[in-house]
Amino acid sequence: MNNPIALQDDLDLLHAAVTAAAELVMGYYQRDPKSWKKNDVSPVSEADLASDKLLNDMLLKDRPDYGWLSEETEDNQDRLSCESVWVVDPIDGTNAFLQGKPDFTVCAGLVREGQAVAGVIVNPVHKQTFTAVLGGGAWLNGERLEEPKPSALTEARYLGRRNVMKPDHWRQSPPVAKPDYVGSLAYQLCLVAMGKWDAAISVSGLHEWDIAAAGLILTESGCVLTDQMGEVIRYNAALPVIDGMIAAGPALHADIRRDLIPKCTGAS
């Protein structure tokens, strides 16, 4: 049963765990933590691993029958047989974190039957805590987020990598010369949910932990999230990779989906 009341205990646990992990991460922020490159050349730091361990300890201690999927934990396919799965990014935006920039987040969501049903994201520098449960709306620091105002395709403010606005990605001219960029994909979705930006687009492969919690916050604010093909995103796949994303209010999402030319991608 997925309703806001039934999910409250899980949300409370998520809130406690993500808040504690964010406080831990701030102990490393701008203090030159040890870092190195993973096999895919993406960065990881001692703060990522410490946050991952804390989240694992807190979330699985009280829910030992739940599965676990995290960027910083070797994947265990046992999660595929679990009804409920924690999907975690201990630090989303590690590059920004290591560079001393404020736009990184700590993210954790709960997935059931392929659908995100609860999520918490904390940006500890900006002191922002985003929460959502399925059917219960999206909240920022205890204030409900309302559906952002509609925006025209050529007047909208976009978040994404520069390659998103290459002419060969669009059936007509790209709507803007270049988008703005925020290193945390989860925070991109939260900024759209807040109405600070109108849309976030990716034509690169993403991982489930990038957007599971944030995607719920976005959709509970009244926006729409799909992959770049316009398909509904399902979670806890054997290969937890998502083919890009389009995140925007309903009308703008439809306009982007109409004009964007999807590209075949792999995980980045």
N, C-alpha and C positions, 0 to 999 in steps of 0.2 A: 504494500500500500504506500503510494507516494503522494502524500499531502503535506502541507506546511506543518501541521501539528505533529504528525508522525515523524517528521524529519528534524524536529527541533533539537532532540538530544544529539543527533549527528552534527547538526550545525554548531551547537554549543561546543562540542568536542573539537571540531575543525577550528572554530574561533580561538579556543584556548591554545591549540597546538600551533597555529600559524602565528598568533601573537607572540608566543614564546620564541618561536624560531626567528621571527623578525627582530626581536630584542637581542637574541644571540648574534645574528648577522651584523647588527649595528656595532657590536663589540670589535668587529674586524674592519669596519668601514673606514676608509681613508687612513688605515694603519699598515699599509703595505703587507697584506696577507700573502702567504705562499701560494703560488699558482703555477699551473703547467698546462700543456696541451694534451687533450685526449686523442685517441686514434683517429677521430674525424677532424682533428686540428681545432676543434672548438675549445674554448678555455674552461678550466675548472679551478677552483681554489679550495683551500682548507675550510673556508667559510661555507662553501656549497656542501661539503661532506659533513661538516658539523650540523648544519641545518637539516640535511637529509636524515641523519641519525636521530636527531631530536624528534622530528616529525614521525619517523618510523616508530620510535619508542612510544610516543604518546598516542598515536592513532591506532596502532595494532595492539597495544596493551589492553585497551578497553574493547577492542573489536577484533579478537584473534581469528575470527572466521572470515574476515574481509580480505580481499586480494590487495595487491600492492603493485603499482606501476609508477616509477620515478625516473627522472632523467639520470640521477646519480646512483642508481642501484641496478645491478645486473638483472635483466628481466627474467622472471620466473613464470613459465607458461601455466603454472598452476592457477594463476589468476583467471584464466579463461573459464574455469569451472566454478568460479565464485559468483554468487548472486550480486554481491556488492564489492566494489573495488575503489580504493583510494588512488587518485591520480594526482601526482605531486611534482612540482618544480621547486626545489629548495631555494634557488635564486634564479629568477627569470630575468635575463639581462645581465649576465655575469660580466660581459665586457664593460658595460656602463658602471657596474659596481667596482670593478678593478680600476677604472679610470677616475673614480671619485665622483661620478655623476649621480644625480638623484633618481633617475628614472629606471629603477629596478624594483622587482617585487618578489614576495614570497607567496607561493600559490599552492592551494590544495583543494581538490574537489572530490565529490563522491559520485560514482557512476553505478547505475543499476540497469541491467538489460539494455546496454548500449547508450543510455541516456544519462546526461548529467542531471543530478537531482539536488545537489547542494554544493556550495562553493564559497571559499573565503580567499581574498587577496589583500595583502597588506603592502603598501608602499611606506616603509618606515621613515624615510627622510621627509616626505610630505605629510606624514601622520594621517594617512588615509587608510581606512579599513572598509573594503567592499564585501558585502555578503548577499547571498541569495539562496533560496530554496525553490524548487519547482512549484509554480503556482502561487508563490508568496511575495512576488515583487523583488526588486533589486534595491539595495540600501547602501548608502555611503555615510559612515559615521553616525548611523542611526536615523538618517533622513532618507526618505524614499526618493529614488530616481524616477523622473517622469520621462515619457517618450520624447526624444529630441524633436525639435521642430523640423519640418520637411525642408529640403534644400535641392535646388536644381543641379543637374549633373555638372554643368560648366561653372557653377558658382560655389560648389561644395569645397570643403577643406579636407584634404586627404592625408592619411598616414600610410607609409609603406616605403619600400626600397625604391631607388631611382628607376630600376628596370621596369617597375610597374607601369610607368608612363611612356615606355618606348612605343613609337607609332605602330609597330607590328603587333602590339597587344590589343589594338583597338580597331573596330570596324570603321569608325570615323576618326577625327583627330582626337588625341588624348585630351581629357577634360582640363588638365593643368600641365604646366611645363615640368614641374617636379613636385612630388609630395614631401611633406615633412617626415621626419623619422624619429622614432622612439625605440630604444634597444630592446625593451621588454614587450613581446607580443601581447602578453596578458594585459599590460598597462595600456597598450594601444586600444584594446577592446573596452577597457574601463573608461578611457577618455572619450570614446564614441558614446558609450552609455551615459556619460555625464553631459554630452552635448558640447564638449570642448572642441572636438573634431566631428566631421559629418560621416566619415567612412574610413575604414582600414581595409587595405587590399594586399594580398600576397599571391604571386604566381609561382612561388617556390614551395617545395614540400615542407610541411610542418609536422611536429609531433603532438600527440594527444596532450601531453603535459603542458604544452605551450598555451592551450586554449580551453581545456575542459572546464575549469572553474570560471574563467573569464567569459567564456561563451555563454554560460548560464546567466551570469550577471548582465551581459549584453541583452540577451533575449528577454529576460525578465524586466528589463527597462522599456521594452516595447520595440526593440530593434530586431533585425533579422541577421542570422549567421548561417552561411553555407560554405561549401568548398567552392573553388573557382568555377566549377561546372554548374553551380547552382543546386547541388545535391545536399540534402540534410546530412549533417556530420554525425556519425555513430562512433562510440567509444568502446574501449577494451577489445580492440581487434588484435588478432595474432601478430600482425605487423602494425604497430601503433603510429602509422604515418597518414597524414591528411594532405590531400592534393590542393594546397593553397586555401585561400579564404576570401570571402566578401562579407564585410560587416558594415551595416548601415541601417538607417530607418527604412521602413517598407517600400516607399515610393522610390527613393534613391537606390536601394538595393536592386529593384527591378530594372531601373535605367542602366546601372552598371552591368548587371547580368546580360542585358540586351546588347550592349556595345563592347564588352570585354571579350577578347578572343582567348579562350582557355589554352594553356600550354601544358603539355605532358611533363610532369616533374618527378623528381625523387626527393627524398628527405634531405634537408639542408642542415 
